[in-house]
Amino acid sequence: MSEKKYDDMTPEEREEHDRIARKKEEAEQATLPYKWRQTLQDVDVSVPVPKGTRSRDLIVTIKKKNMVVGLKGQPPIIEGELCKEIKVEECTWTLEDQKEVFIHLEKVNKADWWENVITTHPPIDTTKIQPENSKLSDLDGETRAMVEKMMFDQHQKQAGKKTSDELQKEEMLKKFAAAHPELDLSNAKIS
């Protein structure tokens, strides 16, 4: 039997397909010598090292598209090309409790999910990522204004009222009519 296309599957078949894919992905990620997580802005990598490791025992090299992490005199724990470019000047690494290297990578493109940290490592399915909720206060002014306008318009539509654009056009027509009383705009429509 040939494998059904995802779009042709029943909801139950999709759920089972996703469960199997998630289990396979988790098993592949568990084989990596590090753990990682990401937001749209950054990637955090946690690399276990032997207890008692000191920063002078480490080699950590972070470049725009490449990273090496390891112990001096030993093969690297991580070495390879990064999935996407990073802002090197905004990246950091620290040794925590002499047993874990914590690496913070700042993404250049803050609209992309990474499939993996190192390109040769097993990828994750980025279409299944559930982004964390953010607060309006976390957004910059322009983005916040746009989101608030969208929320207002959605609320207005649900209540059967006019959207902000429709209200703005109506206000412009009123001002124009007041400035030009000689015109009959009672049947005017704005598109």
C-alpha positions in Angstrom: 0.0 0.0 0.0 1.4 3.4 -0.9 1.6 6.1 1.7 -1.4 8.5 1.6 -0.7 12.1 1.0 -1.1 14.1 4.3 -3.9 16.2 2.8 -5.9 13.1 1.9 -5.7 11.6 5.4 -8.5 11.6 7.9 -8.0 13.6 11.1 -7.3 10.3 13.0 -4.7 9.2 10.4 -3.1 12.7 10.5 -2.9 12.5 14.3 -1.3 9.0 14.2 1.1 10.2 11.4 2.1 13.3 13.5 2.5 11.1 16.6 4.9 8.7 14.8 6.8 11.6 13.2 7.1 13.4 16.6 8.4 10.2 18.3 11.0 9.7 15.5 12.1 13.4 15.7 12.4 13.2 19.6 14.6 10.0 19.2 16.8 11.7 16.6 17.2 14.9 18.8 18.0 12.7 21.8 21.1 11.4 20.0 22.6 14.8 19.7 25.4 15.8 22.1 23.4 18.9 23.2 19.9 20.1 23.8 18.5 23.2 22.1 15.4 25.4 21.9 14.5 28.4 19.9 12.2 31.4 19.6 11.9 33.5 16.4 14.6 35.8 17.8 17.3 33.3 19.1 18.5 29.8 19.6 19.8 28.5 22.9 22.1 25.5 23.0 23.0 23.5 26.2 26.1 21.3 25.9 26.9 19.0 28.8 30.7 18.7 29.7 32.5 16.7 32.4 31.9 18.0 36.0 34.7 20.3 37.1 35.3 21.7 33.6 36.7 25.2 33.6 36.3 27.8 30.9 40.1 27.6 30.1 39.5 23.9 29.3 37.0 24.8 26.5 37.3 25.8 22.9 34.2 27.7 21.9 34.2 29.4 18.4 31.1 31.1 17.2 31.1 32.6 13.7 28.4 34.0 11.4 27.6 30.6 9.9 29.8 28.1 11.9 30.3 26.9 15.4 32.8 24.7 17.3 32.4 23.6 20.9 34.7 21.2 22.6 37.4 20.4 25.2 41.0 21.3 24.5 42.9 18.2 23.2 39.8 16.3 22.4 37.6 16.0 19.3 34.9 18.7 19.2 31.5 18.0 20.8 29.8 20.2 18.2 31.4 21.3 14.9 29.8 22.4 11.7 27.9 24.9 9.6 24.9 26.6 11.4 21.5 26.2 9.9 21.2 30.0 9.3 23.3 33.1 9.9 23.7 34.6 13.3 24.6 38.1 14.7 28.0 37.1 16.1 28.4 40.3 18.2 25.2 39.5 20.0 26.0 35.8 20.8 27.3 34.7 24.1 28.5 31.5 25.9 28.9 30.7 29.5 30.0 27.7 31.6 27.4 26.9 34.2 28.2 25.0 37.4 31.4 23.6 35.7 29.2 21.0 33.9 27.3 22.7 31.1 28.2 25.2 28.3 25.2 27.5 27.6 25.3 29.2 24.2 23.0 31.9 23.1 22.8 32.6 19.4 21.0 35.7 18.1 19.3 35.0 14.7 19.9 37.4 11.8 16.5 36.6 10.2 13.9 36.8 13.0 11.1 35.4 10.9 12.5 31.9 10.4 12.4 28.8 12.5 15.6 26.7 12.4 15.3 23.1 11.3 18.5 22.2 13.2 21.5 23.9 14.8 24.1 22.3 12.7 23.1 21.5 9.1 24.3 17.9 9.2 22.3 17.1 12.3 18.7 15.6 12.1 16.1 18.3 11.3 12.9 19.0 13.1 9.5 19.7 11.4 9.3 23.5 11.7 5.6 23.4 10.5 4.6 21.9 13.8 6.2 24.5 16.1 3.8 26.2 18.4 5.3 29.7 19.2 5.0 30.9 22.7 2.4 33.6 23.4 3.7 37.1 23.6 2.3 40.1 25.4 1.4 43.3 23.6 3.9 45.1 25.8 6.7 43.0 24.4 6.1 44.4 20.9 7.7 47.5 19.4 5.4 50.5 18.9 4.6 50.0 15.2 3.9 46.3 15.6 1.8 46.9 18.7 -0.3 49.5 17.0 -0.9 47.2 14.0 -1.9 44.3 16.3 -4.2 46.5 18.4 -5.9 47.8 15.2 -6.4 44.2 14.0 -7.9 43.2 17.4 -10.2 46.3 17.3 -11.3 45.5 13.7 -12.0 41.9 14.6 -14.0 42.9 17.6 -16.0 45.4 15.6 -16.7 42.9 12.8 -17.9 40.3 15.4 -20.3 43.0 16.9 -21.5 43.9 13.4 -20.0 47.4 13.6 -17.7 49.3 11.3 -13.9 48.7 11.2 -11.4 51.4 11.9 -10.8 51.9 8.1 -14.6 52.3 7.6 -14.9 54.7 10.5 -11.9 56.7 9.2 -13.4 57.0 5.7 -16.8 58.1 7.3 -15.0 60.8 9.3 -13.2 62.1 6.2 -16.5 62.3 4.3 -18.1 64.3 7.2 -15.1 66.7 7.2 -15.3 67.1 3.4 -19.1 67.7 3.6 -18.6 70.3 6.3 -15.9 72.1 4.2 -18.2 72.0 1.1 -21.8 72.6 2.2 -22.7 73.5 -1.4 -22.3 69.8 -2.4 -25.0 67.2 -1.7 -23.1 64.1 -0.4 -26.1 62.4 1.2 -25.9 59.5 -1.2 -22.0 59.4 -1.5 -20.4 56.0 -1.0 -16.7 55.6 -0.2 -14.9 52.6 -1.6 
